[in-house]
């Protein structure tokens, strides 16, 4: 399951946004460290393809149950300067960040004299730098330990030299204040980062928390523009939301929420836009299993092969994988079911080397 950690300085709107996204009721208060323990919420992702497949496998008025894929959001308490040294409960917070696959960095882009700012003023780029610096310092500490081990290994074996050279280059990169995610990923770098994961290697989505009047895209907000410029330099993305509006939406009926979104020129909620951004950041895709008993969405990394995708359904399927029957979801809907799709020759038989595509419907043949 995709886990996105919601991070940022205190009082930027993290917990308010988390409450809106998950309706989990995380504590939101106007002072630092209102959130001490991490809060986790699982959010279902709506996918119209699921409901098209559901209608395809309906028996009269009986529709098969639909099981969407999910995104896990983790609300992580606000970081402050010195977090890498354990200040402000920093060790606990950094440990929570290590557990997530991507970071949603919430940045305040709205003035409000009633909500105190830990830095004394609203400056999103400075806020980003404070958090990024703490993550970088934590990474440097762990990478220096890794370097020391590599240097000892290199003295005993020349084969370690390429790894050491890459590790030295990454250390210099981090020392210049640049995150690991902007370091060129060679084979050696991938191996090193797999063995010693770094906080700044995680994909980052910047979440610009704006006032309602700056919706839908914060086009007239210079702070959002500055944040976008920074994200572009990292190959990242900015999602503009109003945490206050999202909190209001969470309390409304579906029809009322649609009307309120339309009033602000929005087609979908911050939840959907943030989840989509998470998918893009982690290079994920969705495949489906579908029949009269159940229609279900599954999330996997792009590039995954059919046996590993089968393993997401059940470990026995991966272990005993024989082949997969595969068809794009829209072709299955057009055919009206598996039998007619096979009659038309639209269902392919794929083996162990098949790379699953977004929107594939799979039927796994296996034997254990």
C-alpha positions as CSV (number, residue, x, y, z in Angstrom):
1,X,0.0,0.0,0.0
2,X,1.2,3.5,-0.9
3,X,2.1,5.4,2.3
4,X,2.4,9.2,2.0
5,X,3.8,11.1,5.0
6,X,2.3,14.5,5.6
7,X,5.1,16.7,6.9
8,X,5.9,20.4,7.4
9,X,6.5,23.0,10.1
10,X,4.0,23.3,13.0
11,X,0.8,25.2,12.2
12,X,0.9,25.0,8.4
13,X,-2.3,23.0,8.2
14,X,-1.0,19.4,8.2
15,X,-3.5,18.0,10.7
16,X,-6.4,20.0,9.3
17,X,-5.7,18.5,5.9
18,X,-5.2,15.1,7.3
19,X,-8.6,15.3,9.1
20,X,-10.2,16.3,5.9
21,X,-8.6,13.6,3.8
22,X,-9.3,10.7,6.2
23,X,-12.0,12.0,8.6
24,X,-9.9,10.3,11.2
25,X,-10.0,13.1,13.7
26,X,-6.3,13.7,14.3
27,X,-5.8,16.4,16.9
28,X,-5.5,19.9,15.2
29,X,-4.6,22.7,17.6
30,X,-3.0,26.1,17.3
31,X,0.4,25.3,18.9
32,X,3.5,23.3,18.0
33,X,3.4,19.5,18.6
34,X,-0.3,19.2,18.7
35,X,0.4,16.0,16.9
36,X,3.0,13.9,18.8
37,X,2.2,10.4,17.8
38,X,1.8,9.7,14.1
39,X,-1.8,9.3,12.9
40,X,-2.6,6.9,10.1
41,X,-5.6,7.0,7.9
42,X,-6.5,4.8,4.9
43,X,-8.3,6.5,2.1
44,X,-10.1,4.6,-0.7
45,X,-9.4,5.9,-4.2
46,X,-12.4,6.2,-6.5
47,X,-11.8,4.9,-10.0
48,X,-14.6,5.2,-12.6
49,X,-13.1,2.1,-14.4
50,X,-14.2,0.0,-11.5
51,X,-17.8,0.9,-11.8
52,X,-17.8,0.3,-15.6
53,X,-16.4,-3.2,-14.9
54,X,-19.0,-3.7,-12.2
55,X,-21.9,-3.0,-14.6
56,X,-20.3,-5.5,-17.1
57,X,-20.5,-8.3,-14.6
58,X,-23.9,-7.5,-13.2
59,X,-26.4,-10.4,-12.9
60,X,-29.8,-8.7,-13.4
61,X,-30.0,-6.1,-10.7
62,X,-27.3,-7.7,-8.6
63,X,-24.0,-5.9,-8.9
64,X,-20.7,-7.5,-7.8
65,X,-19.0,-5.7,-4.9
66,X,-16.4,-3.2,-5.8
67,X,-13.1,-3.0,-3.8
68,X,-11.0,0.1,-4.7
69,X,-7.3,0.5,-4.1
70,X,-6.2,2.6,-1.2
71,X,-3.7,5.3,-0.2
72,X,-2.3,5.4,3.3
73,X,-1.8,8.9,4.7
74,X,0.4,9.4,7.7
75,X,0.2,12.6,9.6
76,X,3.7,13.3,11.1
77,X,4.2,15.9,13.8
78,X,5.8,19.3,12.8
79,X,9.5,19.4,12.5
80,X,11.6,22.3,13.9
81,X,15.2,23.3,13.7
82,X,17.4,20.8,15.5
83,X,15.2,17.8,14.7
84,X,18.1,15.9,13.4
85,X,19.7,16.1,16.8
86,X,16.5,15.0,18.5
87,X,15.2,18.4,19.4
88,X,11.4,18.9,19.5
89,X,10.9,15.1,19.5
90,X,12.9,15.1,16.3
91,X,14.1,11.5,16.5
92,X,10.6,10.1,16.7
93,X,9.4,12.3,13.8
94,X,12.3,11.4,11.6
95,X,11.7,7.7,12.3
96,X,8.1,8.1,11.1
97,X,9.3,9.8,7.9
98,X,11.6,6.8,7.3
99,X,8.6,4.5,7.2
100,X,6.7,6.3,4.4
101,X,7.3,5.9,0.6
102,X,6.7,9.5,-0.3
103,X,6.5,12.9,1.4
104,X,3.7,15.4,1.1
105,X,5.3,18.6,2.3
106,X,2.6,21.0,3.4
107,X,3.6,24.6,3.1
108,X,1.6,27.6,4.4
109,X,0.8,30.1,1.6
110,X,-1.8,32.1,3.4
111,X,-1.7,35.0,6.0
112,X,-3.8,34.6,9.2
113,X,-3.0,36.7,12.3
114,X,-5.0,34.2,14.4
115,X,-2.8,31.2,13.5
116,X,0.7,31.6,14.9
117,X,3.7,30.8,12.7
118,X,6.6,29.0,14.3
119,X,9.1,31.2,12.3
120,X,7.2,34.4,13.1
121,X,6.3,35.1,9.4
122,X,4.8,33.4,6.4
123,X,7.6,32.5,4.0
124,X,7.0,29.1,2.2
125,X,10.6,28.9,0.8
126,X,12.1,29.4,4.2
127,X,9.7,26.8,5.6
128,X,10.8,24.3,3.0
129,X,14.5,25.0,3.7
130,X,14.1,24.4,7.4
131,X,12.5,21.0,6.9
132,X,14.8,20.1,4.0
133,X,17.9,21.0,6.0
134,X,16.9,18.8,9.0
135,X,16.3,15.9,6.6
136,X,19.7,16.6,4.9
137,X,21.5,16.7,8.2
138,X,20.0,13.4,9.3
139,X,21.0,11.9,5.9
140,X,24.5,13.2,6.1
141,X,25.0,11.6,9.6
142,X,23.8,8.2,8.3
143,X,25.7,8.5,5.0
144,X,29.0,9.4,6.8
145,X,28.7,6.1,8.7
146,X,28.1,4.3,5.5
147,X,31.1,6.0,3.9
148,X,33.4,4.9,6.8
149,X,32.4,1.3,6.3
150,X,33.0,1.5,2.6
151,X,36.4,3.0,3.0
152,X,37.4,0.1,5.2
153,X,36.0,-2.4,2.7
154,X,37.8,-0.7,-0.2
155,X,41.2,-1.1,1.6
156,X,40.6,-4.9,1.6
157,X,39.0,-5.2,-1.9
158,X,39.4,-3.3,-5.1
159,X,35.9,-4.4,-6.2
160,X,34.4,-1.9,-3.7
161,X,36.1,1.1,-5.5
162,X,33.2,1.9,-7.8
163,X,30.7,1.9,-4.9
164,X,33.0,4.1,-2.8
165,X,33.4,6.6,-5.6
166,X,29.7,6.9,-6.0
167,X,29.2,7.1,-2.2
168,X,31.8,10.0,-2.1
169,X,30.0,11.8,-4.9
170,X,26.7,11.5,-3.1
171,X,28.2,12.7,0.1
172,X,29.5,15.8,-1.7
173,X,26.0,16.3,-3.3
174,X,24.4,16.2,0.2
175,X,27.0,18.5,1.7
176,X,26.2,21.1,-0.9
177,X,22.6,21.2,0.4
178,X,21.1,19.2,-2.4
179,X,18.6,16.3,-1.7
180,X,19.5,12.7,-2.7
181,X,16.5,12.6,-5.0
182,X,18.3,15.0,-7.4
183,X,21.5,12.8,-7.5
184,X,22.0,10.9,-10.8
185,X,20.9,7.3,-10.3
186,X,23.6,4.9,-11.6
187,X,23.5,1.2,-10.8
188,X,25.9,1.8,-7.9
189,X,23.8,4.6,-6.6
190,X,20.6,2.5,-6.7
191,X,22.4,-0.3,-4.8
192,X,23.7,2.1,-2.1
193,X,20.4,3.8,-1.6
194,X,18.6,0.5,-1.3
195,X,21.1,-0.6,1.4
196,X,21.1,2.7,3.2
197,X,17.8,4.5,2.4
198,X,17.9,8.3,2.7
199,X,15.1,10.7,3.8
200,X,15.9,13.1,1.0
201,X,15.7,10.4,-1.6
202,X,12.0,10.0,-1.1
203,X,9.8,11.7,-3.8
204,X,8.3,14.9,-2.5
205,X,5.0,16.5,-3.4
206,X,4.7,20.1,-2.2
207,X,1.2,20.9,-0.9
208,X,0.5,24.7,-1.1
209,X,-2.1,25.4,1.6
210,X,-3.8,28.6,0.4
211,X,-6.8,30.7,1.4
212,X,-10.1,29.9,-0.3
213,X,-9.9,33.0,-2.5
214,X,-6.6,31.7,-4.1
215,X,-8.3,28.6,-5.4
216,X,-8.3,26.8,-7.8
217,X,-4.6,27.0,-8.7
218,X,-3.2,29.9,-6.6
219,X,-2.4,31.7,-9.9
220,X,-2.3,35.1,-8.2
221,X,-0.4,34.0,-5.2
222,X,3.4,34.9,-5.4
223,X,4.2,32.4,-2.7
224,X,2.7,29.5,-4.7
225,X,4.7,30.7,-7.8
226,X,7.9,30.6,-5.8
227,X,7.1,27.1,-4.5
228,X,6.4,26.0,-8.1
229,X,9.7,27.3,-9.3
230,X,11.5,25.3,-6.6
231,X,9.5,22.2,-7.3
232,X,10.3,22.5,-11.0
233,X,14.0,22.6,-10.3
234,X,13.7,19.3,-8.5
235,X,11.4,17.7,-11.0
236,X,8.7,17.8,-8.4
237,X,5.0,18.9,-8.3
238,X,2.9,21.4,-6.4
239,X,-0.7,20.6,-5.4
240,X,-2.7,23.6,-4.4
241,X,-5.3,23.0,-1.7
242,X,-7.2,24.9,1.0
243,X,-7.1,22.7,4.1
244,X,-9.9,24.8,5.5
245,X,-12.1,24.1,2.5
246,X,-11.2,20.5,2.5
247,X,-12.3,20.3,6.2
248,X,-15.6,21.8,5.3
249,X,-16.0,19.4,2.3
250,X,-15.5,16.4,4.6
251,X,-18.6,17.4,6.6
252,X,-20.9,17.7,3.6
253,X,-22.9,15.2,1.6
254,X,-21.6,14.1,-1.8
255,X,-24.0,16.4,-3.7
256,X,-23.3,19.4,-1.4
257,X,-19.5,18.8,-1.7
258,X,-19.8,18.8,-5.6
259,X,-21.6,22.1,-5.5
260,X,-19.1,23.7,-3.2
261,X,-16.2,22.5,-5.3
262,X,-17.8,23.9,-8.4
263,X,-18.2,27.3,-6.7
264,X,-14.4,27.5,-6.3
265,X,-13.7,26.2,-9.9
266,X,-12.6,22.8,-8.7
267,X,-13.6,19.5,-10.4
268,X,-12.3,17.2,-7.6
269,X,-11.2,17.4,-3.9
270,X,-7.7,17.8,-2.6
271,X,-7.8,14.2,-1.6
272,X,-8.1,13.0,-5.2
273,X,-5.5,15.5,-6.5
274,X,-3.0,14.6,-3.8
275,X,-3.6,10.9,-4.3
276,X,-3.0,11.3,-8.1
277,X,0.2,13.2,-7.4
278,X,1.3,10.4,-5.1
279,X,0.7,7.9,-7.9
280,X,2.8,10.0,-10.2
281,X,5.6,10.6,-7.7
282,X,5.9,6.9,-7.0
283,X,5.3,5.8,-10.6
284,X,2.4,3.5,-9.7
285,X,-0.2,1.9,-11.8
286,X,-3.6,0.1,-11.3
287,X,-4.6,-3.2,-12.6
288,X,-7.9,-5.0,-12.0
289,X,-9.4,-8.4,-11.3
290,X,-13.0,-8.7,-12.4
291,X,-15.8,-11.2,-12.4
292,X,-19.4,-11.9,-11.1
293,X,-18.1,-12.3,-7.5
294,X,-16.0,-9.2,-7.2
295,X,-14.4,-6.3,-9.1
296,X,-11.2,-5.1,-7.5
297,X,-8.4,-2.6,-8.1
298,X,-4.7,-3.3,-7.2
299,X,-1.8,-0.9,-7.0
300,X,1.7,-1.9,-8.1
301,X,4.9,-0.2,-9.2
302,X,5.2,0.5,-12.9
303,X,7.4,-2.1,-14.6
304,X,6.2,-5.0,-12.4
305,X,6.0,-8.4,-14.1
306,X,2.9,-10.6,-14.2
307,X,4.0,-13.1,-11.5
308,X,4.8,-10.3,-9.0
309,X,1.5,-8.6,-9.8
310,X,-0.2,-12.0,-9.1
311,X,1.6,-12.1,-5.8
312,X,-0.2,-8.9,-4.8
313,X,-3.4,-10.9,-5.0
314,X,-2.0,-13.9,-3.2
315,X,1.4,-15.3,-2.6
316,X,0.3,-18.7,-3.9
317,X,-0.4,-17.1,-7.3
318,X,3.1,-15.8,-7.6
319,X,4.7,-19.1,-6.4
320,X,2.6,-21.3,-8.8
321,X,2.2,-18.8,-11.6
322,X,1.6,-20.4,-15.0
323,X,0.3,-17.6,-17.2
324,X,-2.1,-14.7,-17.2
325,X,-5.1,-13.9,-19.3
326,X,-4.9,-10.2,-20.0
327,X,-7.3,-7.6,-21.5
328,X,-7.5,-3.8,-21.3
329,X,-10.4,-2.8,-19.0
330,X,-12.2,-0.9,-21.8
331,X,-12.1,-3.8,-24.2
332,X,-13.5,-6.1,-21.5
333,X,-16.4,-3.6,-20.9
334,X,-17.0,-3.3,-24.7
335,X,-17.1,-7.1,-25.1
336,X,-19.5,-7.4,-22.2
337,X,-17.5,-10.1,-20.3
338,X,-14.8,-12.6,-20.5
339,X,-16.5,-15.2,-22.7
340,X,-17.4,-12.7,-25.4
341,X,-14.0,-11.0,-25.2
342,X,-12.4,-14.5,-25.8
343,X,-14.7,-15.1,-28.7
344,X,-13.5,-11.9,-30.3
345,X,-9.8,-12.8,-29.7
346,X,-9.3,-9.8,-27.4
347,X,-7.9,-11.8,-24.5
348,X,-4.1,-12.4,-24.6
349,X,-2.2,-15.1,-22.9
350,X,0.9,-13.7,-21.3
351,X,3.8,-15.4,-19.5
352,X,6.3,-14.6,-16.7
353,X,8.0,-11.8,-18.6
354,X,4.9,-9.8,-19.3
355,X,5.0,-6.2,-17.9
356,X,1.7,-5.2,-16.4
357,X,0.1,-2.1,-17.9
358,X,-2.2,0.5,-16.2
359,X,-5.8,-0.6,-16.8
360,X,-5.1,-4.2,-17.4
361,X,-7.6,-6.8,-16.2
362,X,-5.8,-10.0,-15.2
363,X,-7.0,-13.5,-14.7
364,X,-4.2,-15.6,-13.2
365,X,-3.7,-19.2,-14.0
366,X,-1.6,-20.9,-11.3
367,X,-0.8,-24.3,-9.7
368,X,0.5,-25.0,-6.2
